Structure formats: C-alpha cells, structure tokens
C-alpha cells in the first residue's frame, strides 16, 4: 500500500481534519497507518498540535522518539515555514525531509503526511512544498474549503500538481463554515467538471464533534488508489 500526501488550497482549510479522518479510518479498518507532519509552525512548548490532533483522533500513541520522526521540524512562530526557519536561524533540508518520510515506511503500512499551508508554500532555499511532494511521488489529496473563491483556488492547485507530474487522488471539500447551499452545490459541481477530478468526500460543518462517518467512504476509495502502482514506482 502506498503512502499519501495531504495538501490544501490555502491555510486553515481543514487539512488536519482530513488527515486525522483518513488515518482514523485506515486504522479502524486494520491498516497500520500513521499521520506525519514534516514541518509544523505555530508550536507552543514544542508541541506539533496538528500531529497530536490526528493521533488522538485515530487513538494512536507513540514514544517521544517516534513523535520526533513524525514531526521533526517544529517552529514557534505561526508563519510560513521558510520565515519560521529564518527566524530560528535554521535551514529546512528537503533531502532530510524526504529521507525521514521514506524511513517511516519501514514501520508503517501507510504514512499520511500533512503539508503546511498550500501547494506552493516556500520552505526556503528556493524550494516549496510542491518540491517535497514531487520528491516523494505519493498520491495527493487536495483539501478545499467550501467558501466563495474556492473554485479558482482549487482549480489552480490541481493544475500545479498535475503539471508537476503528481497523481491527484481527489479533492475533499471541507465545510469549515456553515454551508450556503446554493454556493456549496455549485462549488462541488464546478470543481468536478472543470478540474476533471474525483470529489472523494464532503465533510460537513461539525464544530461540536468529529465527523467520522464521511471518512469511511473516503478511505474505501483511497485504499483502491493506494494499492495501485504509479509510473516510477
């Protein structure tokens, strides 16, 4: 089974919720899966909260040594990774990130790696999150927030991912805000039609509880995709 990369059209679109839901769905169906957050900014007391949320949701608990492998780069400032690293007087090594994620595959059947921000978020030294995805060559799930403007942002992201030669496994639309039915229906229809992409799932607005149910179907589809070999494997 292949591993998976979760990216988004922007920051705060629901990548962590989708990562947590997919990992939880895989684990509950018997897959030895783990979340990973290769670079995390906005850390308080050195805690990678996105990773911790995904682990809690999936009912997983690991030693500090494993946690350091799952989230090796942690920065305090809540900003782009390249700026956070600059402020900390550190360099983000793309090769070390790739090597670390590949190493995790010896211990887990499926690694679900969550990126930071959107597709072209800079990592420094001229590299972006897209460069990491290309080096990994894992299928990509694009998370899109259901709001005005999302059609353009989603189609642009799909275009960039495909131009880089990546497999876009599909789009997950997350209702970060209460849905406006007319726009919500149009968003999904337009993304599917113009992006020629599979809408893997629609995550309902659920501020009081985690929406586990949609991820059962999403994980079922992803299992088929991740079982297929891609060119270059």
Secondary structure, DSSP 8 states (H G I E B T S, - for coil): ---EEEEESSSSSSHHHHHHHHHHHHHHTT--EEEE-SEE-S-BTTB-HHHHHHHHHHT----HHHHHHHT-EE-SSSS-HHHHHHHTT----HHHHHHHHHHHTTT-SEEEEEEEEETT-EEETTEEHHHHHHHHT-EEEEEEE-STTHHHHHHHHHHHHHHTT--EEEEEEE-SS---HHHHHHHHHHHHHHHT--EEEEE---SSS---HHHHHHHHHHHHHHHS--TT-
